[in-house]
Amino acid sequence: MIAAQPRLAVRLSGEPNDVERALAAFGVPDVPVAGVAELITRALRRDRDVRGKDLVVIGDPRRSGIGACPISAGAALLRPASVLELDTTSTRAVRSPLARYLAANLVPAVAQLAGSSFAVAAQTMLAQSIRRRSAPPRAGGPELRRVTYLRPIAGIAARVGGSVTHAHGVIRALDQIGVATEPYTTDPLIAETAATAVGGPPCRWTVVTVPERFKALPAAAALGGDLALVRAASEAACRSQIVYQRHNRYSLAGAILAARSGRPLFLEYNGPESFFDRTWHSNPLGRQLELCERASLRCATRVVVNSRVDHESLQARGVPSSRLIFSPNGVDVERFARGGGQSVRRRLGIAAAQLVIGFVGSFGPWHGAPMLARAFVALNGRQLDCRLLLVGDGPERRQTSQVLVHGGVGARAIFTGSVEPDRVAAHLDACDILVSPHVVLPGGTEFFGSPTKLFEYMAAGKAIVASDIGQIGEVLEHGVTALLTPPGDVAALAEAIGSLCGDRELRARLGSAARERAVARHSWRRNARHLAEAFDEVQRDRSDRPCAG
């Protein structure tokens, strides 16, 4: 089915590359793809680009982070001629005139609006109540033997990415040191990734469903997911010694479950969610986001941070250093010693003599993939026989591709799209040089990330070129385990890559030193031991009180 005159596609679920393939399969011409937040922003601006055209809604309805209300509201304000719904799972396409689409979705839209409005109000009261909590937690035994693990989401599900790798890495490592984990999530895709893992699943996720009536807003969806998680995991929490939660926007699941079970909450904190909303999203509920974050921090017995910047910023917010566990991300070093690169090269048509420059990431605006593309274009003048292998998918993939095409090197670049975590090691093994071209965050914000790929690059034993920024510059040592360049400096990046292309011995030396350091300092098992040691400290110090947050 071909859309008459599409002007905008809205992504409900799936990765950008999957969405583009689906649009092509349905015969829809090249069209900008936006998220729901952008749809609402355009609608409030009364954008006329879509008026009288087709609005395309694409995704898997069963896994969508939002529902009928925001799409209907956006369509009503933008006034397209029709709405084309593309279901990526059933390959079903339905075009409805605007009036018919709105009529068909009126009842669910109104129900979602009412349910989500109630949920946001309830969430506010719940967060305020949690912040007043003062009862000390009770540990469920003398040593850490079982953990209830929560991974809530409030948005699009993710099959791959650093958060998926982190969760499975920590869960596997806990098992290796004798700690059982019962994991619960609202993300069905991470469960699928675990179930299909090579060598057996790292765990068996219990997936709970967010009620449709809460899916008008991310904040409301988060509360619906929190309540479902708490209901499903209550018995497990009582069997466990701690509740462990990966913090996510608007989520209070760990705080609620810890209060209900009396177990300590270990909250994994990966940076302020408010930064992402201020920088890349339009969020009318920004204060709600910060309220929920403060509430979770307030009642956490321990807060796990993976970067020095987060450690310092939380102390500035009143969280005592004694309650912080500094534990940078890690890697399964054994998995990255199995090779497999030659098979990947053959499958991708890469000649044995060609040098391969590799990148793995979700193409976020902080990853610097377009900068790497510009550096590769600059290398083209050196007549090097090399290829660029880009593994992953995300917002800046299209821009990265355009830079390469316009620079005349598009044919020498390979985009794989997202690959399962178990296949990442073989793709890295197919490369000669691995690049981490992170850029400075907007607004002068200090880089607070702990990139999972940094440690995977090190474990792969290949030469690394990386930006000297944040934890990357703290973990890697220039001239010893990598070549470091100033963030955002395309010429310096191209020069560093070019120097490695011409020096096999230097590539081998840097790669070997990086792997040795990964093995010695950055395994997931080390992170698991940090948790066990922190639990022992909690047991010794029964004077713990919730932190300030």
N, C-alpha and C positions, 0 to 999 in steps of 0.2 A: 504494500500500500504506500503510495507516495503522497506526502502532504502537499496541499495546493501551494501555499506560500508561507512556509514556516519562518518565524522570526525569533523564536526562543524555545529552548528545550529545558525542562526542569528535571533534575536528577533526584529521584526519591531514594535510590539505593544503587549499589554497584560502584565500581571504580571508573574513573573517567575513560580509560581505554576501553573497558567493557561497554560503556554507554555509547561510545563512538562506533564500535563494531556493530552494536545493536541498531543504531540509527542507519548505518550503511546497509545492514541486512534487511531492514524494513523499507529501504529505498527512499529514505529521507535525505535531502541534500544537506550540505554542510551548514550547520546552524550553531550559534552560540549555546553552550550548556551552562546553566546556572543552578545554584542551590535554592532551597526554599526561601532562605533569608533574602537572597537577592531578588527573588520574585516579589516578595512583599515590599522590599525597598522600591523596586520599579513601580509597583502598583500604587504606593503612597505618593510617588512623584508623578503619577498619572502619565507614565511613559506611553507615547503614541506609536512606538515601533511595532507593537504586536496588534494594535487595533485593526480589525478587519482581516487578520491573517490567521494562521494556525498557531496555537500554543501546544507544544508537544510535552507530554508528561510521561517519563520513562523510568522503569525500575521494576522491582519485584514487590507487589503490594504487601505480601506476607512479611517482608523484612524491612519495610519502610519505617524510617524514624519518625515520620509525621503522617498525617492522614488527610481526610477530606476537607477540614475547615480552612487551613491556610491556602490550599490550592483553589478552593472555591472562592475564597475572598479575593485572592490575587486575580483570578479570571474575571470576577465580577467588576473589578476596578479597571483592568487592562482592556476588557471588552474585545477579545479575539473573535473571529468569525466562528471558529470551532475549536474543540479541544481533542487532540489526538492522543489516546492512551496506548502506550506500548508496554506490554508485559514481557519482560526479558526472560521469564522462566517458561511461559507457555507459548511464546512467539505469537501472542494474540494482539491484534491491533484494532482499536475501535475509535472511529471518529464520530463525535457528537456535536451538533450545533450548540452554541453557547447556552441558549435557553434550556435545551434538553439536558445538558450536562449539569447545570445548576439545579434544575428541578430534581434530577435523580440523586443529587448529593445533598439536598437541602436538609433532610432529617439527620443524616450522620454528621453533617457540618454543625448544625445547631447543638446536637448532643455533645460533640467534641468541645465546642466553645463553652458550653455550660460546665461540663466535667473538668475541663482544663482550668477554667477560672476558679472553680472550687479548689482544685488541687494546688494552685499557686498560693491561694490564701492559706490553705492548710499547711503548706510547706513553710511559709513564713512563721506561723505559730510554732511549728515543730522545731525549726532551727533555733528560734529564740528559747524554747524550752531546753533544747540540748545544750545551749551555751550556759545555762544555769546549773547544769548537772555537776554535782560535787562528790558523789559517792565513789570511793576508791574501788577499782575492779578486783575481782577474785580470780586468781589463777586456778585452772582446773587440774592441778597436779604439780608435782615437784619439778618436773622437767618437760621440755617441749617434745611432745610425741604426735600431736595432731593439730592441724590448722584448718580453720574454715576460711576459704579464700573467696572473696567477692570481686567481681569485675563488672560493674555497671557501665552502661553507655547511655548517652542521651543524644542520639543522632544516627548517622549511617553506620551500619555494622562493618567490621573489617576482618577480612580473611588473613591478611598479611600485614607486616609492619613491625616497627620496633616494640610496640606495646604487646603484640602477640608473641614475639620472640622472647621478650622479657618474662611474660607470664609463664610460658612453658619452660624457659630456662630455670627459673626459680623453683617451679614445682618439681621438675626433674631432680634438681640439686637437693631439695629438701628430702625427697625420697631416698637419695643416695646416702644421706646422713641419718636415715632412720626416722624421718618425720613424715607421716602420712598427711595428705592434703585432700580436703573435700571442696572442690571448686564449683561456684555458682556464677552464672552470668545472664545478662539479657541480650547478649550478642550470639546469634546462632552460627555465625560464620567461624568464630574461633573454635567452636565445638567441631565443626566440619574439618577444619585444619588439623585439629588434634586427632580426630578419628582416622584420617588418611596419612598420618605421619609414617615415614619409612622407619621400620624397626619397631613399630608398635606405638600406640598413643601415649603421650606423656601423662595423660590423665583422662578422666571421663567427666566432662562438664555436665552439670545439671543446668539446662537452659529454661529460663522462665520467660513468660510473655508479658509484655506491657499492654494493659487493657486499651482498646481502641479509643475509649472515651477520653483518655488523657493525652492523646497524640496531636493536639493542636499546637502545643508549644514545647520546646525542649525541656523547660523547667517542669512542666506538668508531666511530661513523659518520664522524666527522671524520678519524680515522686511515685508514679505508678510502678516503675521498675523497682524502686527501693522497697515498696511495700510487698511486692511479689517476691523479691529476694529474701526479705526478712521472714516472710511466711514459710518459704521453702527451706531456709537454712537454719531455722531456730533449733531444731533437734540436733543438727550437726554442731552448732556452736556450743551447745551444752556438753557435747562429747569432747570438745576441743580445749586446748589450753589458751589459744588466742584467736581473735578474729582479725584477719588480714584483708585490707581493701586497697585496691588501686584507685586512688582518688580520681574522680571524673566530675565534669561540670554539673553543678546543682545536686550532686549525690549526697545523701545522708545515710545510706544503707549501713555502712560499717558502724556509725555512731548509734543508730537505732538498735542494731543487733547486739552491739556490745552492752548497751544499757539493759536490753531485755535479758541477755544471758548472764550478765555480770562478768564477762570475760574482758581482758585487756584488748584494746584496739590498737593494732599496728597499721598505720596509715601510710601507704606509699604515695609520696608527693613528687610530681614531676614538673613542677613549675606552676605559676599563677595562671589559672584559666582566664582570669580577667584580662591578662595581656593579649591573648589571642582574640578575645571579643573586641577589645578596644582597637586592635590593630587591623584585623582582617574581617570582622563581622560587625553588623549593625544589630545591637542587642538592647531593646528597651528594658530588659530585666537585668541590667548589669549589677544593680545593687543587690538583687536577689541572689545572683551568682556569688558575690562576695560574702553575703550573709551565710550561705550554706557552707562555703569554704571555711570561714571563721569558726562555725559551729563544729565542723569535723575536726579541725585542728585543736579546738578547745578541749575536746574529750578524748583525744588520742593519747594513749599511754606512751607510745613511741611513734615518731614520724620518720619514715625512711626517705632520705633524700639522696639523689645520685650525683649532685654537683656541689662544688664549693659555694657557688653563687646562691643556690637555693638554701644551703646551710646558713649562710650569713643573712640572707633576706628574712628567713623565718625567725632568727634570733632578734633581728630588728623589730619584728612584729610581736615580740614577747614570748616566743617559744624558747625555753631554756635549752642550752646546749646539751644538758644531761638527758634530754628527751629526744634528741636527734640521733639517728643512725646514719652515718655517712657511708654510702655503699654504691659506688659507681656501677654502671651497667657492666655486664660481663659477656662471656662467650663459652660455648661448648667446644673446648679446644680439641677434643678427640674427633668431633664431627668434621672439623676443618683440616683434618690431616688425611682424609680419605681420597683425595684426588678427584678424578672425574672430569677434569678440564678438557682433555683431548676429545672426549665424546661430545662435549658441548661445542667445541670448535668445529668438529666435523658436521654436526647437525646445523650449525649456523653458517657453514660455508666459509670458514676462516682458514686461510692457507697456513701450513705449518710454519713458514718463515715470517709471517706477519706478526708484528708486535701488536698487542691488544691493550688499550687503555680502558680501564673499567670504572664504572660508577654504579652504586646500589643506593636506592632511596625512594622516598615517596614523593619526590619532586615538589616538596613544600617550598615556599618563598624564602626560607632560610637555608636551603640546601645548596643553592648556588649552581644548579645544573645549567642555566643559560650562560653563566660565566665560563663553565667548563667547555661549553659549545664554542664560545668565542675564542677560548684558548686553543681548541682543536683546529679552528679555522686558521689561527695564526701559525700553527705548526705546519699547515699545508704547504707553506712556502719553502720548507726545508726538504721537500721531496722524500719524506720518510714513508716507508711502507708499513703503515699502521692502520688499525681500525679502532673505532670507539664503540664500546659495548655498554649500553645503558639499561640497567635492570630495575624495573619498578614502574610505577605509574603515579600520577597525581596532577595537581593544578598547573605546574609549569612544564609539563611534558610537551605540550603543543608549541609553546614558545621556544623551548629548546630545539625542537625539530625545525622550526622556522629559521632559527639562527644558522643551523647547519646547512639547510637547503640554500638559503640566500648566500652563504659563504662558499658554496660550490663543493661541499664535502658531504652532502646528504647521503650519497651512495656508499660512503665509507663508514657510516654510522648504523648501528643495529639497536633497535628498541625491542626488548623482549616483552614489555608489559610486566605485570605482576607475576612473580613466581612463588611457589610454595617455599616456606622457610627451609625445608629439607633439601631444596635444589639450589639454594643460594651458594653453598660451599663449592659446588662443582662449577658454578658460573664464575666465582672469584678465582678458582684454580685455572680457569681458561684465560686469565688475564696475566699480563706481565707487569703492569703498573696499575695501582688502584688510587683513585682520587677522591678526596673529601673536600670540596671547594666551598665550605660554608661561608656565608656572608654575614655582615654586621646586622643585628636586629634593628628595626625601625625605632626612631625616637631616642636613640642613645641607650636603649636597654642592654645591659650586659648579657652576653650569651650564657644561658643557664642550662643548656642541654647536656645530656650524656649520650651521644649518638651510639646506638647499638652497632652500627656498621663500623665504627672506629675499631672496636675490639674484634669484630669479624675480619676486618682487613688485616689486623695484626696476626690473628690466628692462621690466616691463609698463607702467611709466609711470603708475601709478595711486597715489592717496593711500594711505598706509600708517598703520595704528595698530598698535603693537607694544609688548610688555613690555620694560621697561628692565632687561634681564637678560643677563649674559654677553656673548657676541659680538654679539648683537642690538643692545645698547646701545652697543657700540663702533663698529659699522659705520654705524648710523643716527644722525642728528643731530636732536635734538628741535627742532621748529619750522622745520627746513631741508629734511630729506628724509623726515620722518615726525613723527607725534605719539607720544611715548613715555609709557607709564603704568606705575605700580608693579605688579609681577607679583602676581596674585591679587586685585587691587582691582577688583571688578566695577563699582562706582559710577564710578570713574575711567575705566574702559574704556568704559562706556556714555556718559559725558560726552564723551569724545574722539570717539567715533563720531558722536554726535549733533551735535557742533560742525561736523564735516565734512559731515554731511548737509545742513546749512543754509548752506554756504559753497562754492559752485562754484569761485570764484577760488582759495581756499586749496587745494582738492583739486588743481586744475590746477598750481599752483605747486609743491606738495610732490611730485606725481607726476613732473613734468618734472625737478626737481632730483635725485630718486632715480634716474631712468633715466640721467641724465648721469653720475652717480657710478658706476653699474654698468658703463657703457661704458668709463669711464676706468680703473677699478680692479679689476673683478671678472669678467673673462672667463675662460673655461676655457683659452684660449690662453695667458693669463698663467701659469696653473698649469703648463701644459706646459713653458713656458720655465723655470720654477723647477726642474723635473726636469732639463732639459738643462744648466742652469747648475750644478746640484749634481753632475751626472756629470763636468763639466769640472773641478770642484774635486777630485773623487775621483781623476781622472787626474793632477792636479798634485801630490796628496798621497799618495804610495805608502806613507807610514808609517802609514796607517789600520790600526787594530786593532779588533776587535769591541767593541761597547759593553758597559757593565756590566749594564744591565737589572736 
